[in-house]
Amino acid sequence: MQELIKKANEEAVGRLLKAQPTLVGIGTAGADIPNMTKKTILHAGPPVKWEDMSGPLRGAVIGGLIYEGLADDFDSASALAASGEITFDSCHHHDAVGPMAGVVTYSMPVWIVENKTFGNKAYCTLNEGLGKVLRFGAYQEEVVERLKWMEEVLGPVLKETLALVGEIDLKTMIAQVTQMGDEGHNRNKAGTSLLIRELAPHLVRVNYDIETISKVFAFMHSNDHFFLNLTMPACKCSLDPAGGVKYSTMVYTMARNGTEFGIRVSSMPDRWFTAPAEIIDGLYFPGYSPADANPDIGDSVITETTGIGGFCMGAAPAIVQFVGGTPQDAVNYSKSMYEITLAENNTYKIPALNFRGSATGVDIQKVIETGILPIINTGIAHKDPGVGQVGAGLVNPPMKCFEDALEAYVEMLEKEGVIK
Amino acid sequence: MQELIKKANEEAVGRLLKAQPTLVGIGTAGADIPNMTKKTILHAGPPVKWEDMSGPLRGAVIGGLIYEGLADDFDSASALAASGEITFDSCHHHDAVGPMAGVVTYSMPVWIVENKTFGNKAYCTLNEGLGKVLRFGAYQEEVVERLKWMEEVLGPVLKETLALVGEIDLKTMIAQVTQMGDEGHNRNKAGTSLLIRELAPHLVRVNYDIETISKVFAFMHSNDHFFLNLTMPACKCSLDPAGGVKYSTMVYTMARNGTEFGIRVSSMPDRWFTAPAEIIDGLYFPGYSPADANPDIGDSVITETTGIGGFCMGAAPAIVQFVGGTPQDAVNYSKSMYEITLAENNTYKIPALNFRGSATGVDIQKVIETGILPIINTGIAHKDPGVGQVGAGLVNPPMKCFEDALEAYVEMLEKEGVIK
């Protein structure tokens, strides 16, 4: 039986390592993401009902409904959200991922990233920047106006640019950023920089006026997280083919909706194992404290699931100035992840560990055996709708997700007669 | 007397630490660099006569004469160079620095970097890119054509861009790149990326056609060393005010002309202490070996003199893939430099050393006492004119430079009656 599981896990992590995430273009959620309607709202994490949603997710839903013209204000949007007319679903059920609240609505432009090895695609909205933004639960006029500009200008300009650039090999680009102090989750300064320089010679050729082109450059330049919304779908499309390998105990999804943390395991691909999301241990912006924090939220933990993000912090020592700790802590976090993973990444490497491949492919068995939980670095949202980011730090998934998953896995083996 | 020296060195290194290198514009060598004529050729390193010049420096001189229209080909340029009609001088005698051969001629566009604290300026040509380039001693038609394009297009476009951008604080930018895997000498990928994204929103607004603007972006994007020619004058203008502090034993210039390595010491600011340049221990491109190598060449060691470059290799672990060794070696090189320096940099910091400031301000006394020589990472030029780069690696200055400098320093103290 151990041999059976070992082979299954080799297959699952092998698929992950063979992934070739490639940026192929820009579309819109409505036109490109499967099964979207004008009244569908996708969100981060496992499925969650309106009445169970946390403050920042509610705020983002409200902003999304106003942005789509389905409601005028907080009250009418809240009433609509509660009415049963809106279809809420997990991004992950639609080949998509979203940072923080992760709200995706019909009209939003989305990056289209294809795993060239397996042909599957993943989608993610474009990053809105810092300050008051939908993903942190803000829904004010400036948020909605920015989303409109992204729909009408930013998305189309970048779509036309990408048509000139051609496809961009994101695996190679992410490999480079891990040599440049990024870990691909909370530090994306190198990634954003590499993307801008890659696009620049072509972006100037699009059929828009100079002021618009300049504004697009300035928008990307103003936001070091712009590249996050590319690492996320790159990771998502890398992981999806690893779901559904019979007997594999590898985690192929981790995600949080702000209320619950959920994981999915390869051999039980459609089942979420959830538990209440944790509060983040981190550095708070001036004026805020842990009392203001919403529990852990967002699909961005897809980066850790792929072996970058928190798992790759040893490659990004400067991140400790944002999430806390010392560079040695960052290296130690990266090292400890080898205890709970199936492989070392063949492409994403950690210079400080003599270019050792980052720990990749979390095994629920190893998590339970060692008691070591995946390390995640993340932004912290205010618990109330409309406020925004209040800090950043480190967090783990609840152990219960792994315990329940292993229990269900053993039940499955029993049911199939593999063990008695 | 020790107190006298200590105070002098505090003053010298204090001036270096207080520097505020700032990119203020682009000019031309002829119009902006002091004391240039159509027949002046500046070169890297201490002064050297035509007959003593190494192959790559001769190649670059020949290319420079052809570029300026003073000669038609190798033979006529060689004859002119040997005729006595050309004024050869060290870049350092003209507030300038140049990578590798470092040849600067009248018509070349130059970055203008000002030390805002002291008001002095430094100049450097724009980086030509990889392959056959003047700085490695190539002088073929493609080299000269590229220089013409840089004069007629690249320089003017960037000059107009900078007029829109305003000044760029290079100290902050260099501080950022040392958090992004660059050390500012042989790894400039982050720096080049940050520069491009800083310029982009403004570059699109210059009064040139789209194809030209696109080509300028593509040129910068194609060359990860583009930023080197900004770190160099940033370092040069940071160091120059530290020259001329009475009794200071701090090195404020290190430079090589391909034949000799030379240093200058703060308290004897106009005197070069030279010795034959060393052969570089490094990784060679396929088809080349140490037998092809020219001795150490270039003004780029101004980065190490300022405390970045080789001194900051611990911040740039990925560089070992280019110059040899392991990331731990890189950290060890950075650590050992604290033994021979006067201060830790207040701005350029090494994440792997828990953000310790890079070792800054080489003291000739400490070099002699410890026997530890400054560590330099550098490109390797072919010894013959016209070939180009053949590898990259690590090198030290000859100990003799420091021995002679200390001897001269002691003589000076004796002459002044400070010691008997």
Interface residues (C-beta under 8 A of the other chain):
Chain A: Q176 Q179 M180 G181 D182 K189 A190 T192 S193 L194 I196 R197 E198 A200 P201 H202 V204 R205 I210 I213 S214 K215 F217 A218 M220 H221 P317 A318 T326 P327 Q328 P351 A352 N354 F355
Chain B: Q176 Q179 M180 G181 D182 K189 A190 T192 S193 L194 I196 R197 E198 A200 P201 H202 V204 R205 I210 I213 S214 K215 F217 A218 M220 H221 P317 A318 Q321 T326 P327 Q328 P351 A352 N354 F355
